[in-house]
Amino acid sequence: MSTVYLNGEFLPLEEAKVPVLDRGFIFGDGIYELVPCYGGTPLRLAEHLARLKRSLAAIGLTNPYSDDEWRALIEQIVQRNGRGDLSVYFQVTRGVAKRDHSFPQGVMPTVFMMANPLATPSAAQVEGGVACISMPDNRWLRCDIKSISLLSNVLLRQAATDAGGAEVLLFRDGFLTEGSASNILVVREGQLLAPPKDNLILPGITYDLVMELDAKYGVPFEVREISEAETKSADELMLTSSVREVLSITTLDGEPIGNGRPGPIFRMLHKLYQDYKAGLSGEHQS
């Protein structure tokens, strides 16, 4: 039985209850984060907390805790759930109030946190890559806010699932934005390309880490708009996220990317990422 945190109390998941008038339930009025933990150690927690603060500020919701308080809560939820490799999910909603679109006054936010086993890509996915589909990006214009209102993302991901794909690549006005729950990177002629971090994509923590690892080892990269044609004719495609880490896309819309196998830049970045994780959790680095 897993232990969760809800509004100042640690309790079994089965006992955690939120009132039906919580604005997260009624309006999807809230912000969330998900932090991967390896060997009980959070990956880039400072960056996750900074993104949480930016998202909360963007919707006019006061951060209920300081960074030190968030860190202490995450440490406790990790310890209470056996440490190890975990994904720590937490969200803040505007709280419980009479149903009205305008912000309520004097309402305490609802804070929820849980930890689950971290399900990273399988060896088969790493070795063979994954299939994806492409679709128009029909989401709202503030994708940089990590909102719990995810219906568009859910529908897009389900379309990929229905097609037997692992993810959907999104294009707006002919240019690549991101996936339904991941950032997308493109390799062309030995150069790594990444879409700009603007209001149309979520500024990914893993995106930043992969770009840093890439730069450290001297692979040329450029952040710019990437056309749909460039994406679909790429030598390599990759997706990045907190759970999927860095993963090769070998098929898009039923057509192979490159030679249909994970390419050399993916393999380099995947190894660098695994080495980074090993250092984080105190394991021996290869």
DOMARLUM-790147 format. One line per 2 residues: number of its first residue (from 1); for each residue x, y, z of N, C-alpha, C. Coordinates in steps of 0.001 Angstrom, whole numbers, plus 500000, padded with zeros to 6 digits. Atoms other than C-alpha are relative to their C-alpha. Last residue first. Example, Ala and Ser with C-alpha at 12.3 -4.5 7.8 and 13.67 -1.06 7.14 Angstrom:
% residues 2
2> 499180,498810,499940,513670,498940,507140,499230,501090,500730  500890,498810,500000,512300,495500,507800,500900,501200,500000 .
This chain:
% residues 286
286> 499193,500729,500974,531321,503111,483055,500905,500957,499240  500184,499565,501369,530120,505005,486119,500917,499203,499085 .
284> 498758,499892,500761,529925,503148,489386,499702,500420,498583  499507,501256,500548,526663,503881,491181,501312,500245,499271 .
282> 498813,500484,499301,526171,506911,493388,500525,498686,499506  500381,500966,498967,522575,507566,492360,501188,499367,500708 .
280> 501011,499440,499100,523380,510751,490468,499698,499075,501154  499336,499077,499093,526580,509357,488978,499056,500586,501015 .
278> 499158,500807,499116,524678,506415,487558,500740,500885,500990  500841,500640,498980,522021,508746,486176,500847,499229,501004 .
276> 500430,498912,499116,524656,510809,484345,499146,499450,501132  498852,499669,499160,526182,507630,482941,499651,501105,500993 .
274> 499890,501079,499018,522745,506561,481706,501192,500231,500932  501086,499848,499035,522281,509942,480047,500081,498931,501073 .
272> 499666,498876,499141,525692,509776,478391,498929,500200,501075  498922,500409,499096,524889,506298,477091,500368,501123,500960 .
270> 500561,500967,499055,521542,507453,475675,501062,499550,500991  500746,499267,498983,523179,510511,474129,499385,499061,501035 .
268> 499084,499215,499185,525783,508424,472318,499252,500694,501132  499257,500955,499160,523234,505878,471138,500991,500724,500891 .
266> 500836,500522,498921,520908,508646,469947,500819,499102,500912  500123,498903,499039,523763,510287,468045,499071,499591,501141 .
264> 498816,499805,499167,524681,506973,466428,499874,501140,501008  498783,499516,500635,521214,506062,465150,501122,500304,500971 .
262> 499422,498899,499223,518427,503886,466469,501367,500390,499450  499381,500470,498757,517220,501704,463574,500500,501208,500796 .
260> 500977,500736,499202,514833,502377,460677,500553,499410,501277  500000,501409,500406,517613,503277,458265,499049,499149,500832 .
258> 498653,500462,500318,516861,506982,458577,499953,498580,499482  499145,498821,499830,513356,507269,459994,501437,499539,499819 .
256> 498794,500024,499175,511255,504438,458632,500670,501367,500064  498801,499889,500828,507722,505121,457356,501244,500013,500887 .
254> 499780,501229,500749,504555,503913,459115,501229,500001,499113  501109,500182,500948,503509,507385,460219,500236,498799,499080 .
252> 500971,498911,499876,506906,507825,461857,498957,499858,498895  501050,500022,501006,509199,504846,462506,499037,501143,500273 .
250> 499484,500634,501207,512554,504738,464312,498969,499903,498881  501188,500218,500829,511895,507159,467158,500492,499454,498670 .
248> 499962,499824,501445,514827,506800,469566,498638,499718,499368  500442,501208,500693,514367,507295,473303,499932,500278,498498 .
246> 499773,499684,501410,515872,509731,475795,499784,498713,499229  498602,499604,500114,514496,509632,479381,500280,500476,498577 .
244> 499424,500722,501131,511099,507931,478971,501461,500350,499739  500194,501446,499848,509931,508936,482446,500692,499234,498882 .
242> 499511,500435,498693,511251,512510,482697,499898,498489,500175  500940,499681,498926,510796,513082,478980,500564,499455,501300 .
240> 499459,499908,498643,512798,513053,475757,498873,500319,500973  500883,499343,499045,511860,511954,472250,500676,499988,501357 .
238> 499983,500454,498613,514330,511247,469492,498909,500711,500780  500946,499287,499153,514409,511426,465710,500085,499416,501397 .
236> 500405,500590,498722,517299,510438,463464,498934,500891,500623  499143,501181,499869,518351,511025,459857,499687,499244,501282 .
234> 498838,499944,499113,515407,513355,459433,500828,498721,499926  498865,500503,500778,513093,513311,456391,501282,499972,500835 .
232> 500350,501301,500574,509891,513558,458472,501110,499421,499130  500198,501009,498962,511291,516304,460656,499799,498624,499380 .
230> 498699,500323,499411,512672,518374,457817,499875,498887,501027  499235,500737,501004,509323,518179,455977,501373,499604,500534 .
228> 500521,501365,500045,507419,519170,459120,500788,499155,499004  501178,500240,500817,509625,522211,459478,499564,498543,500065 .
226> 499707,501171,500835,511960,522798,462381,498736,499658,499222  501192,500625,500531,511995,526204,464100,500387,498881,499035 .
224> 500684,499196,501020,515310,526821,465793,498702,499313,499623  501392,499842,499576,517663,525598,468526,499331,500937,499002 .
222> 500618,498708,500270,520897,524396,466952,498564,499969,500485  501453,499936,499835,523274,521605,467805,499522,501419,499743 .
220> 500635,498731,500370,526775,520505,466861,498495,499961,500244  500860,500213,501163,528001,517465,468830,499334,501327,499649 .
218> 499589,499389,501248,530888,518505,471057,499178,499704,498778  499209,500931,500804,530645,516189,474017,500144,500442,498550 .
216> 498780,500374,499271,529581,518830,476492,500903,499116,499166  499027,498914,500140,527088,520245,473984,501329,499644,500652 .
214> 499610,499906,501399,525236,516938,473711,501085,501054,499815  499116,501142,500242,525196,516460,477468,500522,500033,498570 .
212> 498740,499747,499290,523778,519965,477870,500999,498879,499771  499283,498983,500761,521146,519345,475172,501338,500342,500662 .
210> 499474,500639,501204,520156,516103,476894,500776,501008,499157  498883,500869,499623,519826,517893,480231,500620,499352,498769 .
208> 498836,499189,499647,517717,520714,478783,501209,499126,500315  499565,499282,501211,515301,518331,477040,501271,500781,500311 .
206> 499178,500990,500700,515154,516265,480254,500525,500568,498689  498785,500143,499203,513949,519346,482150,500941,499007,499332 .
204> 499703,501279,499366,511437,520068,479393,501304,500005,500771  498540,499988,499853,510249,523594,478671,500461,498782,500802 .
202> 499614,500014,498594,506680,522686,477640,501523,500008,500090  499513,501273,499469,506039,523704,474067,500283,500137,501483 .
200> 500621,501132,500681,503995,526344,472240,500526,498645,500443  501286,500328,499394,504703,529256,474614,499355,498760,499394 .
198> 500886,498851,499949,508362,529284,473627,498684,499561,500622  500856,500066,498815,511245,526881,474067,499196,501298,500089 .
196> 499787,498981,498965,512636,526760,470538,499019,499837,501145  500923,498867,500105,512415,523441,468644,500253,501011,501113 .
194> 501038,499988,498976,515584,521326,468831,499076,501178,499774  500894,498849,500077,518075,520308,466148,498917,499879,501059 .
192> 501194,500167,499181,521051,517979,466578,499201,501296,499967  500323,498895,499093,523547,518151,463735,498702,499706,500732 .
190> 499102,499962,498855,525194,515162,462039,499732,501104,500991  498622,499788,500442,523497,515721,458697,500946,500227,501181 .
188> 499821,499897,501441,520034,516041,460269,501461,500308,499701  498611,500054,500458,519115,514928,463776,500009,500039,498479 .
186> 499802,500408,501385,515761,515994,465274,501499,499995,499697  498736,499534,500552,514709,516291,468924,500213,499370,498626 .
184> 499505,500717,501161,511167,515966,470294,501277,500669,499496  499363,499112,500962,509916,516937,473761,500597,499150,498878 .
182> 498555,500089,500184,507525,514619,475546,500471,501143,499113  499412,499977,498654,503966,514161,476785,501510,499874,499911 .
180> 501092,499805,499051,501756,514769,473724,500502,500039,501434  500904,501137,499938,504857,515264,471623,498894,500281,500996 .
178> 499540,501019,499058,506557,518551,470733,499119,498767,499864  500061,499462,498646,506291,521640,468479,500577,498961,500976 .
176> 499999,500925,498869,507363,520825,464933,499862,500760,501312  498761,500129,499245,506487,523393,462268,499805,499084,501205 .
174> 498920,500581,500785,503914,523451,459459,501305,499795,500733  499650,499110,501119,501477,525848,461111,501226,499502,499250 .
172> 500876,498835,500020,501528,523708,464267,500486,500950,498903  499567,498928,500891,502970,520200,464124,498952,501108,500007 .
170> 500973,498951,500275,502730,517554,466836,500613,501106,499145  499238,498787,500254,504577,514246,467055,499043,501065,499486 .
168> 500433,499236,501163,502390,511532,468593,500870,501247,499902  500138,498562,499794,503817,508904,470932,499487,500629,498710 .
166> 499614,499650,498639,504296,505171,471447,499758,501468,500309  498803,499190,499807,502418,504076,468348,500258,500328,501455 .
164> 498879,500868,499660,500001,501206,467716,501298,500743,500215  499253,500301,501220,497529,503448,465871,501194,499092,500260 .
162> 500907,500698,500910,495076,503381,468788,500703,499587,498706  500205,501349,499481,497955,504283,471103,499111,499183,499068 .
160> 498770,500751,500247,498881,507281,468945,499856,498554,500465  499937,500208,501447,495276,508485,468916,501255,499221,499631 .
158> 500862,501143,500298,495182,507935,472669,499973,499708,498508  499284,501230,499656,498197,510222,473030,499152,498773,499694 .
156> 498927,500187,500962,496370,512970,471143,500786,498723,500287  500598,500421,501264,493202,512561,473194,501073,499748,498940 .
154> 500538,501351,499833,495144,512672,476472,499436,499481,498678  498864,500919,500003,497150,515702,475363,499539,498554,500109 .
152> 499474,500046,501366,493940,517569,474492,501162,499026,499897  500892,500771,500860,492426,516590,477853,500514,499921,498560 .
150> 499248,500737,501010,495459,517720,479848,499114,499233,499020  501029,500082,501048,494191,520391,482226,500626,499362,498759 .
148> 500647,501305,499862,496701,519592,485019,498864,499835,498986  501348,500016,499445,498702,522548,483715,499479,498572,500152 .
146> 500183,501433,499725,502448,522593,483170,498680,499805,500751  500526,500153,498643,502379,526044,481579,499708,498520,500243 .
144> 498873,499846,499087,504632,526221,478485,499572,499898,501462  499476,501334,499699,501728,524828,476451,501226,500045,500904 .
142> 499105,499862,498852,500095,528232,476677,500503,498626,500438  498791,499264,500345,498516,528518,473208,500929,500241,501181 .
140> 500063,498558,499767,495842,525832,473581,501374,500630,499788  500088,499601,498597,496142,522406,471953,499924,501523,500135 .
138> 501256,499258,499796,495328,521507,468334,499811,500445,501448  500018,499596,498597,498829,520439,467269,498779,500888,500231 .
136> 499993,498560,499744,498225,518733,463937,499920,500279,501505  501325,499388,500047,499091,515029,463967,500143,501512,500137 .
134> 500007,498538,499962,502108,512758,463509,498572,500499,499874  500807,499407,501061,502483,509082,464385,500131,501512,500091 .
132> 500819,498845,499643,505125,507246,466373,499138,500397,498803  500783,499434,501088,506952,503914,466319,499153,501150,500521 .
130> 501457,500074,499918,509606,503120,468902,499373,500628,498762  500728,498761,500180,513317,502348,468987,498499,499787,500058 .
128> 500732,499951,501254,514816,498920,468485,499308,501305,499708  499269,500611,501099,517581,498710,471067,499295,500163,498658 .
126> 498712,499332,500167,516162,501166,473600,500721,499467,498765  500250,498660,500516,512613,499908,473106,501303,500755,499759 .
124> 500449,500128,501388,513704,496277,473468,499736,501364,499382  498814,500245,500827,515697,497108,476611,499614,499894,498530 .
122> 499500,501369,499970,512530,498566,478110,501247,499882,499133  500132,500819,501206,512016,502294,478580,500625,498612,500160 .
120> 499176,499478,501090,511769,503590,482180,499893,499082,498777  500022,500946,501123,508896,502666,484505,500742,500611,498821 .
118> 499628,499294,501227,509685,504552,487738,500134,498991,498864  498794,500546,500635,507798,502864,490564,500257,500672,498661 .
116> 500236,501282,500653,505192,505273,491941,501314,499446,499466  498831,500599,500641,505356,508174,494375,499623,498642,499442 .
114> 499916,501464,499925,502522,510473,495447,501269,499539,499297  498737,500569,500463,501936,514157,496222,499948,498487,500146 .
112> 499995,501464,500010,498820,516308,496658,501335,499517,499447  498688,500525,500373,498506,519980,497598,499977,498474,500150 .
110> 499902,501432,499731,495095,521697,497633,501351,499507,499490  499786,500928,501111,495295,525477,497769,500019,498554,500485 .
108> 498714,500691,499908,493742,527349,500710,500160,499072,498795  500094,501462,500082,490901,529691,499778,501393,499394,500047 .
106> 499818,500600,498682,490768,533332,500929,499901,498486,500035  499138,499274,499066,489298,534647,497685,500091,499237,501315 .
104> 500561,499778,498666,487908,532519,494866,501011,500738,500876  499220,500527,498891,489264,533052,491334,499281,500241,501324 .
102> 499060,499054,499398,486549,533698,488775,500726,499367,501173  498782,499912,500787,485004,530720,486957,501030,500939,500621 .
100> 500059,498705,500666,482531,530013,489721,501314,500150,499254  499674,500012,501419,481763,526701,491422,499731,501365,499363 .
98> 501212,500030,500799,481794,527358,495155,500361,500099,498519  500825,498779,499978,485273,526767,496537,498724,499756,499207 .
96> 501426,500325,499968,487867,524088,497274,499188,501287,500133  500701,500320,498766,491487,524685,496306,498510,499786,499821 .
94> 500395,498745,499357,493429,526482,493583,499151,499765,501239  501195,499409,500602,495159,523217,492718,499605,501245,500789 .
92> 500600,498946,499184,498736,522163,493439,498782,500511,499254  500796,498960,500639,500150,518943,492053,499427,500953,501035 .
90> 500682,499121,499053,502793,516375,492873,499273,501096,499245  500978,499111,500625,504129,513296,491117,499413,500890,501081 .
88> 500745,499252,499000,507283,511557,492337,499131,501017,499272  500461,498730,500566,508521,508927,489897,499135,500674,501056 .
86> 501399,499590,499857,510526,506270,491690,499712,501236,499145  500310,499196,501182,513757,504304,491395,498501,500291,499994 .
84> 499899,500640,501305,514675,503088,494873,499723,500968,498865  498887,499454,500770,513306,504770,498017,500083,499309,498642 .
82> 498941,500977,500236,510872,502442,499773,501203,500471,499225  500351,500922,501081,507664,504454,499556,501193,499157,499546 .
80> 501186,500749,499610,507899,506246,502909,499560,498997,498933  499671,500921,498917,511460,507300,502102,498812,499114,500358 .
78> 499081,501010,500534,510486,508804,498749,500326,498964,501071  500831,500891,500809,507469,510595,500255,500852,498901,499378 .
76> 500853,500845,499162,509692,511980,503006,499165,499036,499169  499163,500965,499297,512387,513227,500640,499161,499062,500851 .
74> 499602,501008,500983,509741,514832,498438,500878,498943,500648  501159,500840,500311,508211,516606,501412,500368,498894,499024 .
72> 500250,500856,498833,511601,517869,502599,498815,499066,499744  498953,501017,499939,512490,519161,499132,499756,499027,501157 .
70> 500257,500982,501065,509153,520947,498830,501032,498875,500073  501163,500792,499570,509730,522591,502213,499627,498956,498952 .
68> 499564,500920,498940,513231,523677,501209,498845,499134,500492  499234,501091,500608,511915,525125,497937,500436,498986,501046 .
66> 498671,499583,500438,509333,527134,499871,500700,498810,499346  498823,500412,499237,505750,525948,500022,501265,500648,499439 .
64> 500288,500219,498582,502245,527065,499026,501224,499689,500848  499298,501238,499637,503293,528684,495727,499807,499747,501495 .
62> 498855,499857,499108,500681,531371,495153,500599,498639,500321  500186,500838,498822,498407,530780,492160,501263,500053,500846 .
60> 500376,499180,498853,498143,533504,489516,499727,499213,501257  501454,500100,499797,498076,531136,486542,499555,500755,501250 .
58> 500704,499728,501258,501520,532109,485209,498493,499910,500147  500082,498550,500202,502923,532331,488745,499185,500334,498757 .
56> 500916,499453,498998,502064,528685,489368,499832,501505,499814  501361,500376,500386,503711,527679,486086,498977,500552,500981 .
54> 500379,499239,501197,506897,529634,486830,498559,499694,499597  500244,498608,499618,507067,528257,490375,499577,500839,498797 .
52> 501241,499956,499229,506678,524670,489158,499652,501446,500359  501082,500062,500983,509390,525271,486555,498642,500028,500686 .
50> 500035,498711,500696,511765,526429,489288,498888,500016,498959  500663,499046,499112,510845,523384,491377,499934,501390,499375 .
48> 501427,500330,499927,511659,521059,488484,499256,501002,500882  500604,499594,501267,514977,522837,487876,498497,499688,499980 .
46> 500048,498533,500031,515973,522577,491542,499320,500498,498740  501142,499522,499236,514998,518894,491537,499896,501522,499969 .
44> 500179,498580,500301,517389,518026,488768,498786,500603,500711  499225,499463,501116,516991,514259,489165,499601,501450,499771 .
42> 500715,499311,501079,515700,513293,492603,500955,500510,498925  499493,498646,500209,517787,510789,494591,499264,500673,498852 .
40> 500542,499075,499010,515986,507709,495952,500432,501441,499828  499425,500369,498714,518171,505296,494004,499548,500934,501104 .
38> 499195,501189,500227,517098,507217,490931,500737,499658,501291  499019,500207,498932,514248,509688,491395,500719,498677,499751 .
36> 499437,501344,499894,512226,511034,488480,501054,499941,501096  498550,500032,499827,510312,514253,489246,500466,498553,500051 .
34> 499596,501386,499803,506786,514855,487978,501511,499944,499998  498635,500349,500372,505257,518316,488302,500183,498495,500196 .
32> 499379,501230,499493,501712,519626,488427,501462,499929,499584  498686,500221,500598,499707,522847,488162,500580,498711,500574 .
30> 498851,500336,499174,496069,523609,488902,501224,499703,499160  499337,498752,499627,492620,524584,487732,501167,499693,500935 .
28> 498618,500286,500374,491390,521447,485952,500897,501186,500320  499485,499207,501117,488004,523151,486217,501345,499525,499450 .
26> 501045,499298,500747,485792,521045,488516,500536,500650,498729  500999,500938,500495,488287,518463,489797,498988,500692,499091 .
24> 499296,500923,500867,491214,520866,490154,499050,499000,499369  499933,499415,501332,488785,523463,491449,500858,499176,499036 .
22> 498626,499557,500254,488008,521241,494427,500103,500477,498553  499946,498610,500442,484216,521146,494688,501427,500527,499875 .
20> 500421,499908,501400,484181,517328,494770,500005,501429,499481  501400,499596,500186,486190,517342,497988,499648,500189,498522 .
18> 500062,498576,500348,489533,515447,497810,498536,500373,499799  501248,499532,500598,490083,512090,499538,500082,501505,499750 .
16> 499889,498611,500437,493206,510120,500462,498736,500410,499247  500698,499130,499069,492340,506949,502394,500021,501470,499567 .
14> 501419,500340,499964,493189,504452,499645,499192,500925,500900  500666,499515,501199,496532,506176,499050,498490,499780,500056 .
12> 500098,500985,501081,497585,505496,502630,499211,500559,498829  501016,501014,499746,498312,508665,504637,499978,498996,498862 .
10> 499618,501212,500709,500845,511476,505013,499007,498907,500373  500106,501314,499358,499166,514709,506101,500512,498909,499068 .
8> 499360,500030,498694,499736,518403,505437,500027,498657,500673  500326,498873,499120,497265,518860,502607,500526,499846,501421 .
6> 501135,499165,500368,497589,515437,500998,499771,501044,501082  500087,498781,499196,500733,513325,500949,498825,500808,499503 .
4> 500077,498748,500729,500718,509746,499688,499973,501158,500991  500290,498852,499151,501755,506376,501086,500032,501261,499160 .
2> 499157,498820,500116,501576,503293,498894,499520,501104,500932  500848,498805,500000,500000,500000,500000,500883,501244,500000 .
